[in-house]
Every structure is written in structure tokens, then in C-alpha cells.
Amino acid sequence: MQYLPLSFEIETKNVLKKTIQANKALAELKSIAKTIPNEAILINTLALQEAKDSSEVENIITTHDELFKANLFENMLHSIAIKEVQNYVEALKEGFEIVKNTKLLTSNHIIKIQEVLEKNNAGFRKQVGTNLKNAQIGEVIYTPPQDYEEIIKLMNNLEQFINDNEISDVDPLIKMVIIHFQFESIHPFYDGNGRTGRIINILYLILQNLLDTPILYLSRFVIQNKQNYYQYLQNVRDKNDWETWILFMLDGVEKVALQTITLIDDIKNLMQQYKVEIKKNYSFYSHELLNNLFKHPYTKIEFVMKDLHVSRPTASNYLEKMVENGLLEKIKIQKNNYYINKKLYELLSKTKDM
């Protein structure tokens, strides 16, 4: 494997043109995200989306409803797939806190993220025998580095490339694509490389101040273009075809950014509708209540009590009034009542082709 930075020019005319388009969409996304003042609303809702989609890339399949419920109902038994998705959310948030606090993304940080994701502390691979196979025919298509010392050297090199902006003067978005290729090709862990790599993508954008919060997720783009994703990745290894790979990933950044802008706009407009409706009909409107209804599609009496610092009867009254008005839908699971913001649920559950 080659070490970074690359020893040849990859910023072709086509790549530079696409980089401008992708950066423009990303800047617009960063700007519009600031119009929703409570960042927890976007982090919680969009992180759940990314966790579901990133896990689906690895054939870990869940439904939106299973995921939303599992995120609230701690005492319920959940499937292995749900637990995998929950681990992804936890790992993503862990990585975000690390990057926010340290302004770095080191090998040890990446190990920590993978540890949270996989719930083990195996660290980098020490045993030989790992290879990547074609899922259909079982043929080995790529053998990553096998020697533990080589993996350490490559990861140290990648760490330097991630954190030292003086090493390479290519655009940060192109660097993100190079980093993603390099990490997936090193394949440093026994398990969880794909999902860890997709977390690294978003964390690098935050490191470079291209985004303030982790809200650009490429996993749905990868799912919808899975064959091309793996083919273009392999073409870099086999044919040194960087241009096609970079253009593909930058196209993903642009399309996902634009789609996320639309989603945030839709959430913002829906929040405004709820604000107007509650203010018009009731005396109990507050920012805390609105935030409660939008940081997750499901809520319950205890959550309203905690967020609004009100008694149980008061919280129950608020929720029941909004059920009567059609703002929420009430369901009973086991012995407890839950309240669904159905319009938010539908927004988050929509899948659009890219």
C-alpha cells in the first residue's frame, strides 16, 4: 500500500469543478443548520437516520419504527440488528465529542470509536487471514495489509494526514475522499471497518470546520449506489483510477447535502406550524415543549416532565390536549402511553433516490 500524501496530481479539471459544487452545497447546509437553534434536534434525528443506513450497507436491516422505539424503550428486548444500530449512534456521538473537545482525530480516537461500535477492545488486527470477498461468488477481491506493524505504520501515517493540514494542499473534501479510501484499504479492524470509516468521514468535515454538527451522512448514497461504490474503490487499487472514485464521492457529498437541506427546511417549517398551532389553541407553549416534540418522533409524559420541569398531571394534560388537536398520536405499549409526532416521523422515514 502507498503512504500519504499521494505522490501525483489528482486535482484534475473535472475534480476541481465537482469540488466547487460540493463545497457550495456543504456551505449551504452548514448555514441552514444554524437556523434550528437546538442542535440536539438535528443530531438526534439525523444520527438515527445515518445509523440505520450505515448499518444497512453491512446488511444489518431495521425499520424506522423499530429504531425509533428502541431509542426510547430501554427495558424492551431488542433484536441484534437494533443493538448494532444503537451502537452506531453511540459511536458517532462519542466521535463527535472527541473531535469537538480535542480538535484532533487520532488512531487512538479511531480505536475508541470502533470499540464503542463493536463493544470489544480487540484494537487493530494482529492475526493474518483477513481478506475481502465478493459476496455473490466468494472470490477474494482484495487482501489488506496483514502484518500488525505495517498496519500501525499505515494508521500513524493516516493520522498525520488527517490532522496536519500542511502535509497536503488539496481541498479538504478531496482529502476526506482520500482518507476514506486509505482507511477502508488498510482495513485495520477485524470488524466494523465500513461503519467506522463512514463515521470518520463526518468527523473530518467537522475537524475542517466545513460543518458544525454531524449532519451530512453518505450512507444512503452508498446504499443506493452500492455496486459503483465498491467497484470504484477497487478500481483505485487495481487501476489507480482516482478520478472516477473522487468524482463519485464528491457527487455523493453534493447530493446528500442538498437532500439534507431540504429535510432541515421541512423540519423547520413543521416546527413553525406546531408553534403557531399550539400558541393559537393553548396557553402552555414554550421553546422547551417544541424542542421536546422535535428531538425525537416519540415522546412520553416523563420526558415532558423533565424538559419542562412540570408535574405529571400537567405534562399529561399538555400531551392529551395535543392529541385532541391532531398534533400527536397516542399509542399504548405494554403499560405505558407514548405520543408520536407523526408528521416528523413521516419526514424522517421518507427515502428519496440519489
N, C-alpha and C positions, 0 to 999 in steps of 0.2 A: 504493500500500500504506500501511496505517496504521502508525504508530510505537507502540512500547510505552512505558509501560503502557497498557492499554486504558482508554478514557475512560468506560466504562459498567460497571455491576454485572453480574458473571457468576456470582457465588456464589448461585445460586437454591437454594430449599429442596431440590430433588431432587439438585442438585450437592453440596450440603453433606452430605446423607445418604450419598451414594455415596462422598464423600471420607473420611468416618469409617470406612466398611467397608474401603476400600482401604488406608488408613493402618494399620488394625488388622492386616490380612493382612501388610503390609510389615514392621511391627514384629515380628510373629511370625517372619517369615523371617529378619530380622536376628538375632534371638535364637537361632534353631536353627542358623544358620550357624556360630555360635561354638562349637557342640558338636563340630565337626570341627576340631581344633586346627591342622592343616596346611592353610593357606588355598590352597596350590597345588593340592590335590586338587579343590577346588570350582572354582577359577579355570580350571584346565586343562580339566577335563571339561565344565563348563558353557559355557565360552567356545567350545569346539569345536561344541557344540550350537547356540549363537547364531550363530556364523559360517555354519554350514550353512543355518540357517533364514533368516537375514537375506539371504544371497545368493540363496536360493530365491525370495524376494519379487521379486528382479530377474531371475527366470528363469535363474539360474545353478544348475544342478542337479548335486548329487553324492550318492553313497550314504554311509552311515555308515562302511562298511568301507573305501571309498576314502579317506575323510577320516582315519580312524584310522591307516591305513598310511602315508599321505602325511606325516603329522605326525612319523613316525619315520624313514622310509626316504629320507634326504636325497639319496642317489645315484640313486634311481629317477626315470625320466621321468614327469612328471605332466601331466594334462590342463590346459587353460586354466582350466576351472572349479575344479579343485583349487587351482591357484595363486591364483585370486581369493579362495577361502575362506581360504587360508593368510594372504593379505594382510590379510584382515579381522581374523583373530586377532591378528596383529602390530599392527594399528592400534588395536584395542581395548586391548591391553596397554600400548601407548605412551600412549594417553589416560589410562589408569588411573595410570600412573607420574607423568604430568604433574600430574593433579589431586591425587594423594597428596602430591606434593612441593611444589607451588605454592599449593594451596588456591584455585586460580582456573581458569577456563576461558575463555580469551580468543579473539579472532578468529585471532590467530597460532597459538594451540594447535590450533584447528579446522582451519586450513590445514595444519598439520603432520600431523594425524590423516588428513586426506584425501590428503595426499602419500604417506604410508605405504600407505594403502589402494589408491591408483591407480598408485603407482610413477611419478609425474610431479610436476613442480613448476609446473604451469600457474597455480596460485592461483585467485583469483576471476575470473569471466568478464569479458572485455574486449570481446568481439565480440558484436554483436546477432544475433538469429536463433533464440535458444533458446525453445522452447515445449513444452508437454506435450500429448500427443495420446492419444486413445482408441485403445488397442491393436488393437481389432477393426476399426474403420472409418476410422482415421487422421484423425479430426476433431480440430482443436485445441480443447482444453477449458480451457486456462489458459496465459496468457503472463506469465511472471515479469518483474520489472524488467529492463530491457535496458541501461540506462546504467551504466557502471562506477562512476562517482562516487556514483550512487544506491545501488548495491549496497554500496559501502563504508560509506555513511552508515547504511544499514539494519543492516549487520552490527555496526557500532560501537554502535548503539542496542541491538541484541540482546545484545552483550557486556555492556553496562552492566546490562541487565535480568537477565542470568544471575548476575552477580557482586555486585550491590548489593541486599541484602535490604530496604533502606529504600525502594526505589522503589515497591514494591507489597506490600500486606499480605495478599494472597491466599495460601491454603495452598500450600506448596511442590509438592505433587502437581499442583495445578491449574496452577501456574507451569510445571511440566515439560510439560504438555499444550499450553500457550500457546507455549512455546519451540519445541516440535516443529512446531506449525503454522507459526510465523513462519519458522523455518529452511527448511522444505520449500517455503514460498511465496516466500521470497527466491530459493531455488534457486541459491545463489551460485557453484557449480562447474559445469564442463562435464559432469563425470561423477562418480558416487559420492555424490550428494546424499542418496538414500534411506538408504544404509548409514551414511553419516556422521551423518545425523540420528538414526538408531537408536542409534549409539554415544553421541551427546550425551545421549540420554535417561538411560542408565545412569550416565553420569559426573555428571550433575546430581544424581541421587539420592545419590551418594557425597559430592558437594560439600555437600549439605544434611544430611549425617550420617544419612540415612534408611537407608543401607546402608553397611557397611564394605568390602565387596568387590563386584566386578561380577558379580552372580549373578541379577539379575532381567532377563530378556530378553523383549521383547514381540514378537519377530519371528514366532514360531509362531502367536501370537494373530492377528497381521496376515495371515499366510498363510491361516489358516482363516476369516478374515473379510475377505478382500481387497477384495471389491466394496464392502462397507459402509465400510471404511477410506477408500478413495478417494472414495466418494460423500459421506461426512460431511465430509471435508477440503474438498471442493469446495463443499459447502453453506455452509460458513463464508464462503468467498469470494463466493459468489453471493447468499446469503440472510442472511448474518450469523447463522447458526444455530449459536451457540457451545455451547448446552446439550447438544444431541444429540452433538456431537463430544466434549465433555468427558466426558459420561457413558459414551460408548463406550470412550474411552481409560482411564478410571478402572476400568471393568469389566475391561478387559484387565489392568491392574495387579493387581487383586484376584485374578482367576482364575490368572494366571501365578504370582503369589506363592504361592497355595495349592498349585498343582501343583508348584512348586519345593520347597516344604516337604515334600511327600510324597516327592519324589525324594531330597532330602537325608536324610530319615528312612530310606528304603530303602537308601541308600548306607551310612549309619551302621550299620544293622542287619547289612548284609552284611559290613562291616568287622569287626564284633564276631564274626560267625560264623567268619570266616577266622582271627581272632586266637585263638579258642577251639580251632579245629581244628589250627592249626599248633602251639600250645602243648601240646596233648594228645599229638600224634604225634611232634614233633621237638624238638630242643634248640636250634634256631637262630632262634627267634622274636626279633624286635626291632621297635621302632616304625619304624625306617628301612625294614625289609623290608615292613611293612604299607603304609607310605606309597608305596613303590615299586610295589606291586601295584594301588594305587588312584588314582594320579595320572594314569593312562592305561590303557586296556584292554589295550594291548600292552606287553610289556617284553622285554628280552633280556639276555644274560649281561653285556655291557659296562655296562648301566645298573645292574645289581645290584652289580657290582664297584665302580662309582663311588659309589653311595649308601651301601653298607655297608662300604666300604674292605676288601674281601676279595679273595683271589686268584681267578683264572679258574676253577681246578678247584673251589674252594669255592662260587662263585656258580653254576656249572653243576650241582653236586650239589644245592644248595638247590632250584633250579628243577625238576630232574628228579624230585626227591622229591615236589614238589607236583603234578607231572603224574601221577605214580603214584597219588596220593591223590585225583585228580579236581578239585583246586583250580584248576589251569591246564590249558590245552590247548596242545600243541606243534605248530607248523607250520614248514615249511621254505620260505623264499622266496629264490630264487637259491641262494647257498651258505650262507646264514645261518639259524640257528634262532631262532624267535620264540615267545613264550609269551603266550597270551591269557587274561585273566581274563574268561571267557565270561559269568559272571553279571553282572559290571559292564557288559560290552558290551551285554547284553540290556536292562539297566536304561536305559542311555543311548540305546538305539535305539528304545525304545517311543515311539509317538506317540499322545497322547490328544487327543480333541476338546475344544475350549473354546467 
